[in-house]
Amino acid sequence: MSISRYELVFTDVTGATQDVVVVERTLYKGSGGHPVYTDPTGIIRAEISDRGEVRVMPSGGHQDPAHAVRARALPEDDTEDGTGGDAEGPAGSGRAAPSA
C-alpha cells in the first residue's frame, strides 16, 4: 500500500522544528523512481521513498535546499469530501493533530 499524504517536518541546524507542511502524492515520480509529493501551493515538492527518505525538489529559482527534513505518514482520508475531517487541524494550517 502506498501512502498518499505526509507531513514534512523542516528543522534548522540546531534541530528545533521550524515548519510542518502537509504534502499529497502526485502522479509523478522523481529521479530516484519514488513518488513526488506536493503541498497545495505547489511550492514544496519532495520525492519520498518507501523507507521515508526525503529529497526536496526545487520548484523555482532562489530556493535554498532544506538541510533536515523528516516525513511522517498521515492516515488516509476517511470523509467523502477528502478533507480528512479534523486530521489536519484548521483549514489551511498544514498542521496535523497529534497522533496517539
FIVO-844088 format. One record per atom (N, C-alpha, C, O): residue number from 1; x, y, z; atom name. Coordinates in steps of 0.2 Angstrom, whole numbers, plus 5000, padded with zeros to 4 digits. Atoms other than C-alpha are relative to their C-alpha. Layout:
% residues N
<i NUM; X X; Y Y; Z Z; at CA>
...
% end
This chain:
% residues 100
<i 1; X 5004; Y 4994; Z 5000; at N>
<i 1; X 5000; Y 5000; Z 5000; at CA>
<i 1; X 5004; Y 5006; Z 5000; at C>
<i 1; X 5009; Y 5007; Z 5004; at O>
<i 2; X 4996; Y 4994; Z 5000; at N>
<i 2; X 5007; Y 5017; Z 4996; at CA>
<i 2; X 4996; Y 5005; Z 5004; at C>
<i 2; X 4990; Y 5005; Z 5004; at O>
<i 3; X 5002; Y 4995; Z 4996; at N>
<i 3; X 5005; Y 5032; Z 5007; at CA>
<i 3; X 4998; Y 5006; Z 4996; at C>
<i 3; X 5002; Y 5008; Z 4991; at O>
<i 4; X 5002; Y 4994; Z 5005; at N>
<i 4; X 4995; Y 5047; Z 4999; at CA>
<i 4; X 5002; Y 5006; Z 5003; at C>
<i 4; X 5002; Y 5011; Z 5000; at O>
<i 5; X 4999; Y 4994; Z 4997; at N>
<i 5; X 4999; Y 5060; Z 5012; at CA>
<i 5; X 5006; Y 5000; Z 5005; at C>
<i 5; X 5006; Y 4995; Z 5009; at O>
<i 6; X 4995; Y 5000; Z 4995; at N>
<i 6; X 5014; Y 5065; Z 5023; at CA>
<i 6; X 5000; Y 5007; Z 5003; at C>
<i 6; X 4998; Y 5012; Z 5000; at O>
<i 7; X 4998; Y 4993; Z 4997; at N>
<i 7; X 5019; Y 5079; Z 5035; at CA>
<i 7; X 5008; Y 5000; Z 4999; at C>
<i 7; X 5011; Y 4995; Z 5000; at O>
<i 8; X 4993; Y 4999; Z 5001; at N>
<i 8; X 5036; Y 5086; Z 5030; at CA>
<i 8; X 5002; Y 5004; Z 5006; at C>
<i 8; X 4999; Y 5010; Z 5007; at O>
<i 9; X 4998; Y 4996; Z 4994; at N>
<i 9; X 5045; Y 5092; Z 5046; at CA>
<i 9; X 5007; Y 5003; Z 4998; at C>
<i 9; X 5012; Y 4999; Z 4998; at O>
<i 10; X 4994; Y 4997; Z 5001; at N>
<i 10; X 5058; Y 5105; Z 5042; at CA>
<i 10; X 5003; Y 5003; Z 5006; at C>
<i 10; X 5000; Y 5006; Z 5010; at O>
<i 11; X 4997; Y 4998; Z 4994; at N>
<i 11; X 5071; Y 5108; Z 5055; at CA>
<i 11; X 5007; Y 5004; Z 4998; at C>
<i 11; X 5009; Y 5003; Z 4993; at O>
<i 12; X 4994; Y 4996; Z 5001; at N>
<i 12; X 5086; Y 5120; Z 5057; at CA>
<i 12; X 5006; Y 4996; Z 5002; at C>
<i 12; X 5005; Y 4991; Z 5005; at O>
<i 13; X 4994; Y 5004; Z 4998; at N>
<i 13; X 5104; Y 5115; Z 5061; at CA>
<i 13; X 5000; Y 4999; Z 5007; at C>
<i 13; X 5004; Y 4994; Z 5009; at O>
<i 14; X 5000; Y 5001; Z 4992; at N>
<i 14; X 5100; Y 5116; Z 5080; at CA>
<i 14; X 4995; Y 4994; Z 5001; at C>
<i 14; X 4996; Y 4991; Z 5007; at O>
<i 15; X 5005; Y 5005; Z 4999; at N>
<i 15; X 5086; Y 5103; Z 5077; at CA>
<i 15; X 4994; Y 5002; Z 5003; at C>
<i 15; X 4989; Y 4998; Z 5004; at O>
<i 16; X 5007; Y 4998; Z 4998; at N>
<i 16; X 5072; Y 5114; Z 5083; at CA>
<i 16; X 4996; Y 5000; Z 4994; at C>
<i 16; X 4998; Y 5002; Z 4988; at O>
<i 17; X 5004; Y 5000; Z 5006; at N>
<i 17; X 5057; Y 5112; Z 5072; at CA>
<i 17; X 4998; Y 5007; Z 4998; at C>
<i 17; X 4996; Y 5011; Z 5002; at O>
<i 18; X 5001; Y 4993; Z 5003; at N>
<i 18; X 5054; Y 5127; Z 5061; at CA>
<i 18; X 4993; Y 5000; Z 4996; at C>
<i 18; X 4989; Y 5005; Z 4997; at O>
<i 19; X 5006; Y 5000; Z 5004; at N>
<i 19; X 5039; Y 5122; Z 5050; at CA>
<i 19; X 4998; Y 4993; Z 4998; at C>
<i 19; X 5002; Y 4988; Z 4998; at O>
<i 20; X 5003; Y 5007; Z 5002; at N>
<i 20; X 5027; Y 5107; Z 5046; at CA>
<i 20; X 4996; Y 5002; Z 4994; at C>
<i 20; X 4991; Y 5006; Z 4995; at O>
<i 21; X 5004; Y 4999; Z 5006; at N>
<i 21; X 5019; Y 5106; Z 5029; at CA>
<i 21; X 4997; Y 4993; Z 4998; at C>
<i 21; X 5001; Y 4988; Z 4998; at O>
<i 22; X 5003; Y 5006; Z 5002; at N>
<i 22; X 5007; Y 5093; Z 5023; at CA>
<i 22; X 5000; Y 4999; Z 4992; at C>
<i 22; X 4999; Y 5004; Z 4989; at O>
<i 23; X 5000; Y 5001; Z 5007; at N>
<i 23; X 5010; Y 5086; Z 5006; at CA>
<i 23; X 4996; Y 4994; Z 4998; at C>
<i 23; X 4995; Y 4989; Z 5001; at O>
<i 24; X 5004; Y 5006; Z 5002; at N>
<i 24; X 5000; Y 5074; Z 4995; at CA>
<i 24; X 5003; Y 4997; Z 4993; at C>
<i 24; X 5007; Y 5001; Z 4990; at O>
<i 25; X 4997; Y 5004; Z 5005; at N>
<i 25; X 5005; Y 5061; Z 4982; at CA>
<i 25; X 4998; Y 5003; Z 4993; at C>
<i 25; X 4992; Y 5004; Z 4992; at O>
<i 26; X 5002; Y 4999; Z 5006; at N>
<i 26; X 5005; Y 5066; Z 4964; at CA>
<i 26; X 5001; Y 4994; Z 4995; at C>
<i 26; X 5003; Y 4989; Z 4998; at O>
<i 27; X 4999; Y 5005; Z 5005; at N>
<i 27; X 5006; Y 5056; Z 4948; at CA>
<i 27; X 5007; Y 4999; Z 4998; at C>
<i 27; X 5008; Y 4994; Z 4994; at O>
<i 28; X 4993; Y 4999; Z 5003; at N>
<i 28; X 5024; Y 5060; Z 4945; at CA>
<i 28; X 5005; Y 4996; Z 5005; at C>
<i 28; X 5003; Y 4994; Z 5010; at O>
<i 29; X 4994; Y 5004; Z 4997; at N>
<i 29; X 5040; Y 5050; Z 4950; at CA>
<i 29; X 5006; Y 5005; Z 4999; at C>
<i 29; X 5007; Y 5008; Z 4994; at O>
<i 30; X 4994; Y 4997; Z 5001; at N>
<i 30; X 5056; Y 5058; Z 4954; at CA>
<i 30; X 5006; Y 4996; Z 4997; at C>
<i 30; X 5005; Y 4991; Z 4994; at O>
<i 31; X 4994; Y 5003; Z 5003; at N>
<i 31; X 5074; Y 5054; Z 4948; at CA>
<i 31; X 5002; Y 4994; Z 5003; at C>
<i 31; X 5005; Y 4989; Z 5000; at O>
<i 32; X 4999; Y 5007; Z 4996; at N>
<i 32; X 5075; Y 5040; Z 4961; at CA>
<i 32; X 4995; Y 4995; Z 4999; at C>
<i 32; X 4996; Y 4989; Z 5001; at O>
<i 33; X 5006; Y 5005; Z 5002; at N>
<i 33; X 5059; Y 5032; Z 4954; at CA>
<i 33; X 4995; Y 5000; Z 5006; at C>
<i 33; X 4990; Y 4995; Z 5005; at O>
<i 34; X 5005; Y 5000; Z 4995; at N>
<i 34; X 5049; Y 5036; Z 4970; at CA>
<i 34; X 4995; Y 5006; Z 4999; at C>
<i 34; X 4996; Y 5010; Z 4995; at O>
<i 35; X 5005; Y 4995; Z 5001; at N>
<i 35; X 5033; Y 5046; Z 4971; at CA>
<i 35; X 5002; Y 5007; Z 5002; at C>
<i 35; X 5006; Y 5008; Z 5006; at O>
<i 36; X 4999; Y 4993; Z 4998; at N>
<i 36; X 5033; Y 5065; Z 4971; at CA>
<i 36; X 4994; Y 5002; Z 5003; at C>
<i 36; X 4988; Y 5001; Z 5001; at O>
<i 37; X 5005; Y 4997; Z 4996; at N>
<i 37; X 5023; Y 5074; Z 4984; at CA>
<i 37; X 5000; Y 5007; Z 5000; at C>
<i 37; X 5006; Y 5010; Z 4999; at O>
<i 38; X 5000; Y 4993; Z 5000; at N>
<i 38; X 5017; Y 5092; Z 4984; at CA>
<i 38; X 4995; Y 5003; Z 5005; at C>
<i 38; X 4990; Y 5000; Z 5006; at O>
<i 39; X 5005; Y 4996; Z 4996; at N>
<i 39; X 5009; Y 5105; Z 4995; at CA>
<i 39; X 4995; Y 5003; Z 4996; at C>
<i 39; X 4996; Y 5003; Z 4990; at O>
<i 40; X 5005; Y 4997; Z 5004; at N>
<i 40; X 4993; Y 5113; Z 4989; at CA>
<i 40; X 5002; Y 5006; Z 4996; at C>
<i 40; X 4999; Y 5007; Z 4990; at O>
<i 41; X 4997; Y 4995; Z 5004; at N>
<i 41; X 5003; Y 5128; Z 4983; at CA>
<i 41; X 5004; Y 4998; Z 4994; at C>
<i 41; X 5005; Y 5002; Z 4989; at O>
<i 42; X 4995; Y 5002; Z 5004; at N>
<i 42; X 5015; Y 5118; Z 4973; at CA>
<i 42; X 5007; Y 5002; Z 5001; at C>
<i 42; X 5012; Y 5000; Z 4997; at O>
<i 43; X 4993; Y 4997; Z 4999; at N>
<i 43; X 5030; Y 5127; Z 4980; at CA>
<i 43; X 5004; Y 4994; Z 5004; at C>
<i 43; X 5010; Y 4994; Z 5002; at O>
<i 44; X 4996; Y 5005; Z 4997; at N>
<i 44; X 5035; Y 5112; Z 4991; at CA>
<i 44; X 4999; Y 4994; Z 4997; at C>
<i 44; X 4993; Y 4991; Z 4996; at O>
<i 45; X 5000; Y 5006; Z 5004; at N>
<i 45; X 5039; Y 5097; Z 4981; at CA>
<i 45; X 5005; Y 4995; Z 5003; at C>
<i 45; X 5011; Y 4997; Z 5004; at O>
<i 46; X 4995; Y 5005; Z 4997; at N>
<i 46; X 5048; Y 5081; Z 4988; at CA>
<i 46; X 4999; Y 4993; Z 4997; at C>
<i 46; X 4993; Y 4991; Z 4996; at O>
<i 47; X 5000; Y 5007; Z 5002; at N>
<i 47; X 5052; Y 5064; Z 4982; at CA>
<i 47; X 5001; Y 4996; Z 5007; at C>
<i 47; X 5006; Y 4997; Z 5010; at O>
<i 48; X 4999; Y 5003; Z 4994; at N>
<i 48; X 5049; Y 5052; Z 4996; at CA>
<i 48; X 5000; Y 4992; Z 4999; at C>
<i 48; X 4996; Y 4990; Z 4995; at O>
<i 49; X 4999; Y 5007; Z 5001; at N>
<i 49; X 5055; Y 5034; Z 4996; at CA>
<i 49; X 4995; Y 4996; Z 5005; at C>
<i 49; X 4992; Y 4998; Z 5009; at O>
<i 50; X 5004; Y 5004; Z 4996; at N>
<i 50; X 5046; Y 5019; Z 5003; at CA>
<i 50; X 5003; Y 4999; Z 5007; at C>
<i 50; X 5000; Y 4996; Z 5012; at O>
<i 51; X 4997; Y 5000; Z 4993; at N>
<i 51; X 5058; Y 5020; Z 5018; at CA>
<i 51; X 5000; Y 5006; Z 5003; at C>
<i 51; X 5003; Y 5007; Z 5009; at O>
<i 52; X 5000; Y 4993; Z 4997; at N>
<i 52; X 5054; Y 5038; Z 5022; at CA>
<i 52; X 5005; Y 5005; Z 4998; at C>
<i 52; X 5006; Y 5010; Z 5002; at O>
<i 53; X 4995; Y 4995; Z 5002; at N>
<i 53; X 5069; Y 5046; Z 5014; at CA>
<i 53; X 4997; Y 5005; Z 4996; at C>
<i 53; X 4993; Y 5004; Z 4991; at O>
<i 54; X 5003; Y 4994; Z 5003; at N>
<i 54; X 5065; Y 5063; Z 5008; at CA>
<i 54; X 5005; Y 5004; Z 4996; at C>
<i 54; X 5011; Y 5005; Z 4998; at O>
<i 55; X 4996; Y 4996; Z 5004; at N>
<i 55; X 5073; Y 5073; Z 4994; at CA>
<i 55; X 4996; Y 5006; Z 4997; at C>
<i 55; X 4991; Y 5005; Z 4993; at O>
<i 56; X 5004; Y 4994; Z 5002; at N>
<i 56; X 5066; Y 5091; Z 4992; at CA>
<i 56; X 5002; Y 5002; Z 4994; at C>
<i 56; X 5008; Y 5002; Z 4992; at O>
<i 57; X 4998; Y 4998; Z 5007; at N>
<i 57; X 5065; Y 5096; Z 4974; at CA>
<i 57; X 4999; Y 5007; Z 4999; at C>
<i 57; X 4993; Y 5010; Z 5002; at O>
<i 58; X 5001; Y 4993; Z 5001; at N>
<i 58; X 5067; Y 5114; Z 4969; at CA>
<i 58; X 4994; Y 5001; Z 4995; at C>
<i 58; X 4993; Y 4997; Z 4990; at O>
<i 59; X 5006; Y 4998; Z 5005; at N>
<i 59; X 5051; Y 5122; Z 4961; at CA>
<i 59; X 5001; Y 5006; Z 4997; at C>
<i 59; X 4996; Y 5008; Z 4994; at O>
<i 60; X 4999; Y 4994; Z 5003; at N>
<i 60; X 5058; Y 5138; Z 4957; at CA>
<i 60; X 5007; Y 5003; Z 5002; at C>
<i 60; X 5011; Y 4999; Z 5005; at O>
<i 61; X 4993; Y 4998; Z 4999; at N>
<i 61; X 5074; Y 5149; Z 4957; at CA>
<i 61; X 5000; Y 5003; Z 5007; at C>
<i 61; X 4995; Y 5004; Z 5011; at O>
<i 62; X 4998; Y 4997; Z 4993; at N>
<i 62; X 5082; Y 5156; Z 4973; at CA>
<i 62; X 4998; Y 4996; Z 5006; at C>
<i 62; X 4996; Y 5000; Z 5011; at O>
<i 63; X 5002; Y 5004; Z 4994; at N>
<i 63; X 5077; Y 5142; Z 4984; at CA>
<i 63; X 5006; Y 4997; Z 5003; at C>
<i 63; X 5011; Y 4994; Z 5000; at O>
<i 64; X 4995; Y 5003; Z 4997; at N>
<i 64; X 5089; Y 5136; Z 4997; at CA>
<i 64; X 4998; Y 4993; Z 5002; at C>
<i 64; X 4992; Y 4991; Z 5004; at O>
<i 65; X 5002; Y 5007; Z 4999; at N>
<i 65; X 5090; Y 5117; Z 4999; at CA>
<i 65; X 4999; Y 4999; Z 5008; at C>
<i 65; X 5002; Y 5002; Z 5012; at O>
<i 66; X 5002; Y 5002; Z 4993; at N>
<i 66; X 5082; Y 5110; Z 5015; at CA>
<i 66; X 5006; Y 4995; Z 5003; at C>
<i 66; X 5008; Y 4991; Z 4999; at O>
<i 67; X 4995; Y 5004; Z 4998; at N>
<i 67; X 5095; Y 5103; Z 5026; at CA>
<i 67; X 4998; Y 4993; Z 5004; at C>
<i 67; X 5000; Y 4988; Z 5003; at O>
<i 68; X 5003; Y 5005; Z 4996; at N>
<i 68; X 5085; Y 5092; Z 5038; at CA>
<i 68; X 4992; Y 5000; Z 4999; at C>
<i 68; X 4989; Y 5004; Z 5002; at O>
<i 69; X 5007; Y 5000; Z 5001; at N>
<i 69; X 5068; Y 5086; Z 5033; at CA>
<i 69; X 4998; Y 4993; Z 5002; at C>
<i 69; X 5001; Y 4988; Z 4999; at O>
<i 70; X 5003; Y 5007; Z 4999; at N>
<i 70; X 5058; Y 5071; Z 5040; at CA>
<i 70; X 4993; Y 4999; Z 4997; at C>
<i 70; X 4990; Y 5004; Z 4997; at O>
<i 71; X 5007; Y 5001; Z 5002; at N>
<i 71; X 5042; Y 5063; Z 5033; at CA>
<i 71; X 4997; Y 4996; Z 5005; at C>
<i 71; X 4999; Y 4991; Z 5007; at O>
<i 72; X 5005; Y 5004; Z 4996; at N>
<i 72; X 5028; Y 5057; Z 5044; at CA>
<i 72; X 4994; Y 4998; Z 4996; at C>
<i 72; X 4990; Y 5003; Z 4994; at O>
<i 73; X 5006; Y 5002; Z 5003; at N>
<i 73; X 5015; Y 5047; Z 5036; at CA>
<i 73; X 4993; Y 5002; Z 5003; at C>
<i 73; X 4993; Y 5002; Z 5010; at O>
<i 74; X 5006; Y 4998; Z 4998; at N>
<i 74; X 4997; Y 5053; Z 5038; at CA>
<i 74; X 4995; Y 4995; Z 4999; at C>
<i 74; X 4995; Y 4992; Z 4994; at O>
<i 75; X 5006; Y 5005; Z 5002; at N>
<i 75; X 4981; Y 5042; Z 5039; at CA>
<i 75; X 4997; Y 5002; Z 4994; at C>
<i 75; X 4996; Y 5008; Z 4992; at O>
<i 76; X 5004; Y 4999; Z 5006; at N>
<i 76; X 4971; Y 5041; Z 5024; at CA>
<i 76; X 4994; Y 5004; Z 5002; at C>
<i 76; X 4991; Y 5003; Z 5007; at O>
<i 77; X 5006; Y 4997; Z 4999; at N>
<i 77; X 4956; Y 5052; Z 5022; at CA>
<i 77; X 4994; Y 4995; Z 5001; at C>
<i 77; X 4994; Y 4990; Z 4997; at O>
<i 78; X 5006; Y 5005; Z 4999; at N>
<i 78; X 4940; Y 5044; Z 5028; at CA>
<i 78; X 4993; Y 5004; Z 4999; at C>
<i 78; X 4988; Y 5002; Z 5001; at O>
<i 79; X 5007; Y 4996; Z 5001; at N>
<i 79; X 4927; Y 5058; Z 5023; at CA>
<i 79; X 4999; Y 5000; Z 4993; at C>
<i 79; X 5004; Y 4999; Z 4989; at O>
<i 80; X 5002; Y 5000; Z 5007; at N>
<i 80; X 4918; Y 5059; Z 5007; at CA>
<i 80; X 5003; Y 5006; Z 4996; at C>
<i 80; X 5005; Y 5006; Z 4990; at O>
<i 81; X 4998; Y 4994; Z 5003; at N>
<i 81; X 4924; Y 5077; Z 5003; at CA>
<i 81; X 5008; Y 5000; Z 4999; at C>
<i 81; X 5011; Y 5004; Z 4996; at O>
<i 82; X 4992; Y 5001; Z 5001; at N>
<i 82; X 4943; Y 5071; Z 5005; at CA>
<i 82; X 5003; Y 5005; Z 5005; at C>
<i 82; X 5010; Y 5006; Z 5004; at O>
<i 83; X 4997; Y 4996; Z 4996; at N>
<i 83; X 4946; Y 5084; Z 5018; at CA>
<i 83; X 5004; Y 4997; Z 5006; at C>
<i 83; X 5008; Y 5000; Z 5010; at O>
<i 84; X 4997; Y 5004; Z 4995; at N>
<i 84; X 4950; Y 5071; Z 5031; at CA>
<i 84; X 4998; Y 5002; Z 5007; at C>
<i 84; X 5001; Y 5001; Z 5012; at O>
<i 85; X 5003; Y 4998; Z 4993; at N>
<i 85; X 4939; Y 5079; Z 5045; at CA>
<i 85; X 5005; Y 5004; Z 5004; at C>
<i 85; X 5008; Y 5009; Z 5001; at O>
<i 86; X 4995; Y 4997; Z 4996; at N>
<i 86; X 4950; Y 5085; Z 5059; at CA>
<i 86; X 5007; Y 4998; Z 5000; at C>
<i 86; X 5011; Y 5001; Z 5004; at O>
<i 87; X 4993; Y 5003; Z 5000; at N>
<i 87; X 4966; Y 5076; Z 5054; at CA>
<i 87; X 5005; Y 5006; Z 4999; at C>
<i 87; X 5011; Y 5005; Z 5001; at O>
<i 88; X 4995; Y 4995; Z 5001; at N>
<i 88; X 4974; Y 5092; Z 5048; at CA>
<i 88; X 4999; Y 5006; Z 5004; at C>
<i 88; X 5003; Y 5011; Z 5003; at O>
<i 89; X 5001; Y 4994; Z 4996; at N>
<i 89; X 4968; Y 5105; Z 5061; at CA>
<i 89; X 4996; Y 5005; Z 4996; at C>
<i 89; X 4992; Y 5003; Z 4991; at O>
<i 90; X 5003; Y 4995; Z 5003; at N>
<i 90; X 4961; Y 5121; Z 5055; at CA>
<i 90; X 5001; Y 5000; Z 4992; at C>
<i 90; X 5007; Y 4999; Z 4991; at O>
<i 91; X 4999; Y 5000; Z 5007; at N>
<i 91; X 4959; Y 5123; Z 5036; at CA>
<i 91; X 5006; Y 5004; Z 4998; at C>
<i 91; X 5006; Y 5010; Z 5001; at O>
<i 92; X 4994; Y 4996; Z 5002; at N>
<i 92; X 4975; Y 5128; Z 5028; at CA>
<i 92; X 5006; Y 5001; Z 5005; at C>
<i 92; X 5011; Y 5004; Z 5003; at O>
<i 93; X 4995; Y 4999; Z 4995; at N>
<i 93; X 4985; Y 5127; Z 5044; at CA>
<i 93; X 5006; Y 4995; Z 4998; at C>
<i 93; X 5012; Y 4997; Z 5000; at O>
<i 94; X 4994; Y 5005; Z 5001; at N>
<i 94; X 4996; Y 5112; Z 5037; at CA>
<i 94; X 5002; Y 4996; Z 5006; at C>
<i 94; X 5007; Y 4993; Z 5005; at O>
<i 95; X 4998; Y 5004; Z 4994; at N>
<i 95; X 4997; Y 5105; Z 5054; at CA>
<i 95; X 4995; Y 4995; Z 5002; at C>
<i 95; X 4989; Y 4996; Z 5001; at O>
<i 96; X 5004; Y 5006; Z 4998; at N>
<i 96; X 4991; Y 5088; Z 5059; at CA>
<i 96; X 4999; Y 5000; Z 5007; at C>
<i 96; X 5003; Y 5002; Z 5011; at O>
<i 97; X 5001; Y 5002; Z 4993; at N>
<i 97; X 4983; Y 5083; Z 5075; at CA>
<i 97; X 5005; Y 4995; Z 5003; at C>
<i 97; X 5007; Y 4991; Z 4999; at O>
<i 98; X 4995; Y 5005; Z 4997; at N>
<i 98; X 4994; Y 5074; Z 5087; at CA>
<i 98; X 4998; Y 4993; Z 5000; at C>
<i 98; X 4992; Y 4992; Z 5000; at O>
<i 99; X 5002; Y 5007; Z 5000; at N>
<i 99; X 4994; Y 5055; Z 5085; at CA>
<i 99; X 5001; Y 4997; Z 5007; at C>
<i 99; X 5005; Y 4999; Z 5011; at O>
<i 100; X 5000; Y 5004; Z 4994; at N>
<i 100; X 4991; Y 5043; Z 5099; at CA>
<i 100; X 5005; Y 4995; Z 5000; at C>
<i 100; X 5006; Y 4992; Z 5005; at O>
% end
